[in-house]
Amino acid sequence: MLCKQYGAAMVLKNLNLSIQQGEIYCLLGQNGAGKTTTINLFLGFIQASSGKIYVNNTEVKINDNLPKEFISYIPEVVQLYDNLSGIENLDYFSRLAGKKYNTAQLADFLTETGLQKNAHHKHLKGYSKGMRQKVAIAIALAKNAKVIFMDEPTSGLDPMATDEFSRIVNNLKQQGKTVFMATHDIFNAVNIASTIGIMKGGELVQQINPKNITAVELQKLYLETV
């Protein structure tokens, strides 16, 4: 059971979570429910007060680089270099991960995420949020990450960009990648998730198979739960 406590405040309580390879797990909950804390624990950014975390059968410990070999993280606001192009950002972050690709290979990763070819060599200062996400996902592909964590990935995306994002995530699933995302997007969660969890007050209070529920039913359950 995973717990995280700050002083007298217990922000994550008795989390027991098992996610399989190739699964898309969508974690719903209000702000402050514990979603981002959960992701930060999985990434090794913070230390659990009790319990252990394993990703790809490797224990995650704070500031330990070993699990980061097969983990990628895409935050709500993707932090890349605005003065570099998409392909230059991809090349830079791939090299940081110990991977070296030629220009054609880098372009293939970007194309796989749906980034238009005419944007590959443009500086990121002119990119939309959706385009930045595509570069971040390309970095995860180039890194050959087995597990990809995302925090509010559809926040600020228009319906067309959200639909394209869903297609990309489903492609990741088909490649055997595991995706864990914290989200407020109930309708997108029903469309793409293998499993949906609902957090309240630091506890995982519901786990749902989206095949057994409609978006309208999930919205009603969510509102009744939180």
N, C-alpha and C positions, 0 to 999 in steps of 0.2 A: 504494500500500500504506500503510495507516494504522497507526501505531505510537504507543504512549504509554509513556514511561519515567519512573520516579521514582528518581533516583539511579542505583544499579546495577541496580535491579529493572525489568525489562521486563514491564509488566502487560498490554500489548496488542501483539501481534506480527503484522505483515503482513496486516492485515485488508483484504480486497478484497470489497466487498459492494455489490450493485446490487438495489434494491427498486423495483418498478413501482407506478404509481398503482393504487389499489384493491386492493393486496395486503395480506394479513395475515401478517406475519413474526413467528414465535415463536422466541425465542432461549433455548435450554436450557443449563444448566451449573450446576455446584456453586457455592456461595458462594466468591468470590474468583477465579472463572474469567475475569472481565472483562466481564460483562454490563452492570453498572451503569456501569463506565468507558466502555463503548461508547455508552450512552445519553447520558452527560454530555458526551462529545465531540460527538455529533450536536446536542445542545442548545446548544453553545457555552459550557458552564459551565467547561470546562477546555480547555487548548491542547494539540493533538497535538504529539508530538515530531517526527513526520514524516508526510507525506501530507496530502491535502486531503479535505474533506467538502463534498458538495453536496446540498442539499435543495430540491426544486422548481427545479432549475437555478440555484440561488443558493449561492455558497460560504458556508459557516458559519465565522465567526471568533469568537474569544472576546469576550464582552461586546458583540457586534454585534446591535443590535435588529432589523435588517432581516429576517433569516429568521424571527424570532419572530412576524412578521405572519401567517404561515401554519403555525406549529407550536404544538401544545399538549402539555403534559406532565402526566401523572397519576401521581404517586408512589405508593408502597405505602401510605403514610399520607397521605391527602388533607388538605392544609392549607387550611382555610376558617375563617370567623369563626363561632364557636359562638353568639355573642350576636345573630347575624342569622339570618333565615329562609332557606330555600332560594332563594326568589325574590329576596330582598334580596342574597344572595351572588352570584347570577347577574347581577343588575343591576349590582352594583359591579364585578365582574371584566369584564363586557362593556364597561362604560364605560372601564375602564383600557385595553382593546384598541381604543378609539375607536368602539365600536358603541353605538347607543342604540335601545332597544326599549320599546314600551309594555307594560303589565302583561299584556295578553292574549298578546302575542308571547312574552314571557318564560315564561308558563305553558305555551305550546305547546312550547317547547324542553324544559321539564322533563317534560311529558307524553310527549314523543317518546322519552325515555330510560326511561319506565316508572315514574317517581316518582308515587306516589299523589297525587291532587289535594288530599286532606286534609292532606298533609305540606308543601305548597308554602309555607305561611305559618307553619310551626312552626320554632322555633329549632333550629339544627343540633346543639346539645348533646344532643338526644334522638334523633339520627339513628344508624342502624347504619352499618357500613363500606360496605355495598352502596348505601345511600341516599346517602351522601357521594359515592361514585363516580358516581352518576347525576347529581348536581349538577355534578361536574367534567366529565363528558361533555357535559352541557348547555352548559357554558361553552365547550367546544371547538366545539360546533355553532354557538353564537351568534357566536363569533369567526370562524366559517367556516374553521377550520383544515383544511388539506389533509393534514397529517401529524400523527398523534397517537402520542406515545410513552407507554408504560405500563410501570411497574416492579412486578412481582409483583401483578398486579391481582386474582387470585383467592385470594390468601393470606388466610385467615381467613373466607372465605365458605362458607356451608353449601351443600349440593348444589343446592338450589332457587335460591339467589342466583347460584351459578355458572352454572346453566343459563340464567337470565335475562340474566346478563352476556354469555354467548355469543350470545344472540339480538340484544342491542344491538350487539355488535361486528360481527355479520353485516349488520345494517342499515347500519352505517357503511360497510362494504365496498360495499354496493349503491349507496350515495350517491357512490362514487368516492373515499372517504377511504382513506388509507394508514395502517395501524396496525402499529406496531413494539412488541413487548412482550418484556420479559425475564421468564421464568417458570420455576417448578419443576413446573408442572402438566402432566405428560405427556399425560394423557387429554384435557384440555381443548384442548391444542395440536393433537392429532390431529383433534379435532372442528372447529376453526375456522380453522386456519392454511392459507394458500396455500403457504407454505414454512416448514420447520422447520430451524433451525441448532443445532448443538451446539458449545459452546465448552469448551476445556480449556486451562488454563495460559495464558490470554490469546490463544489461537489458535482460529480457526474450523476445526474438524476434520471436521465433517460438515454436509452440506446435503441435506435429504430432502424429497421430494414426499409429503405425507401420504396422497395417493391410493394410494400404492404400499406402504403399511405400516399394520399395525394398532397399536393402543395397546400391546398386549402385546409385539409385535415391537419397537416403538420403545423400550419400557421396557428390554427385553433389550439392544438396541443401545446405549442410553444408559449402562447399567451397565457394559457391556463397554468403552465408550469412555472414561468418566471414571474 
